[in-house]
Every structure is written in C-alpha cells, then in structure tokens.
Amino acid sequence: MVNRKELDPETSPGAAFGQRLRQLRDERGWTQDELGTRMGCTGTHISAVETGRRPPTEQFATSADKAFGTGDKFQRMVLALQNTALLEGFPEYVRQEVRAAEIRLFELGIVPGLLQTPEYAAAITTGAVRRGAITEQQAEERLTLLAERQASLDRTPPPLVYAVLDESCIRRPVGGPGVMAAQLDKLVAFAELPSTVLQIAPYALAERRPFDLPVRVVTLADRSMITYAESALLGHLDRKTGVVLSVLTAYHQLQAEAASQAESVAMIEQLRKGAP
C-alpha cells in the first residue's frame, strides 16, 4: 500500500497495539471502515490508532477484542500502556541514546537523568509517587532504566555529551541540602571529563533562550541524527532531516548564548559554598 506508515512494535506499548490491530485486520481482509463499523467507530479513528496518532482507550480495546474474538488481549495491552512510567517515544529514544556517538541535552527545572546522582533521582521519583503521578513499581522502573542509561556512558569510546542546563536546574533544591550538595559536586566532576561539555543557561537569557521544553539531540555512529522533546505528559521522537536540523541550529544558538563551561562551573561552585 502506498505511503503506508509502518510501526515498530518495540517502540512503545501504543505502537505495539496499533501494529497488532492492523495485523489482525489485514489477516481478515477488512478495510479500516469495515473494522470501524464492527467496533462502532469510524475508519479514521481506526487509522489514527493503527498509526500511533491516537492512543487506544479501554472502551476501544474492549470493542477490538469483541470484533476479533481475542478475549481480553487488547484490553491487557491498554492496561500495559497505562501502567508504564515511560512517555510515548522515550523507549525508542533510549535505544538510540545507548549507542550514540554524540548526545546533546537541554533541561529545565531538574538535572538531566544522565547527570543525576542515585539520591537525587530517588528524590525525584519519590516525589512523583507521593503526588500519585506514578506507582512504586513505576518508580522502580524509572530508576532501573536510568541506571542502565548512565552505565551505557562508560563504553569505549565514550559518547561526547554536551549538556546545557537552565539555571533553574542548579537552583531548585531537590532531596534536601545533602542530596543537592552531592548533585552539584557530580555536575562539577562531569564537567571535568574529557568527553563532556557543561554549560548553564542563565536566567538573564530571558526570551533569547530558544527552548521552553527539555530537548535531546542524538548523533549516531553513521552520523544520522534524531531529536526528542517532551512535556509533562508527552514525548516525541523525530528523524525528519528538516526538524532535526532546525532543533540542532537552535541548540547551537543556545550554546553560544549560555555561560562558558568555566563560568558555569564557577556558578555551581558558588552555589555549593552557599554564596548567592
């Protein structure tokens, strides 16, 4: 079929749902409109779920199980989608990150995961559990994945990591004075590595700061690139050349405007000593 979007079921639970829905529909020779009629929705809705543009609901999954005679398989897939602590698109990003030649990060509010101490990361996830945003099991899932991502940086040769942190990342206290002090020490140690660059984007950048959301740009060994950005509830990975180049250009502009690494480390050390 011309221009048919193919989903990788390993990318996310939503992609796995869409791929399975399409597979069963194809096996029966049904069009999207025909399946929609059987499920009580439109063919457009079926298309949106199959291509990952619309997440399946519990009601949709129940209707799919009824239409295909699959018991509760689609319902269990939706449950898995709802129970994961990872944003859509993030699992695929991580698969690229762990084999990246270069990683560029921009973060707001909290220190990026790759640079977090275990205590800082635990404080962040504990806060999310207390708010009811995630479960204890999901918190463990996040921490386990974070440890695996951090361990992947110790390969040979190591990836080049460029990190620009909004000033809010180092000024927002997380986990208490002791945890925050150790986290600031880790940032200084990170800046001293031969394969890293650390910069702080000061508040004074104001409207000149090009990003209002956390951004990641990954360069792979073959020099192909992807970009990933996320909000509190949604993550989006993109490989389109135009999009990636636009984000990369903005990132270079951010680096030019941000404090130098020496200035950034001095700022962190002042905070570590309790200076204003």
Secondary structure, 3 states (H helix, E strand, C coil): CCCCCCCCCCCCHHHHHHHHHHHHHHHHCCCHHHHHHHHCCCHHHHHHHHCCCCCCCHHHHHHHHHHHCCCCHHHHHHHHHHHCCCCCCHHHHHHHHCCCCEEEEEECCCCCHHHCCHHHHHHHHHHHHHCCCCCHHHHHHHHHHHHHHHHHHHCCCCCEEEEEEEHHHHHCCCCCHHHHHHHHHHHHHHHCCCCEEEEEECHHHHHHCCCCCCEEEEECCCCCEEEEEECCCCEEEECCHHHHHHHHHHHHHHHHHCCCHHHHHHHHHHHHCCCC
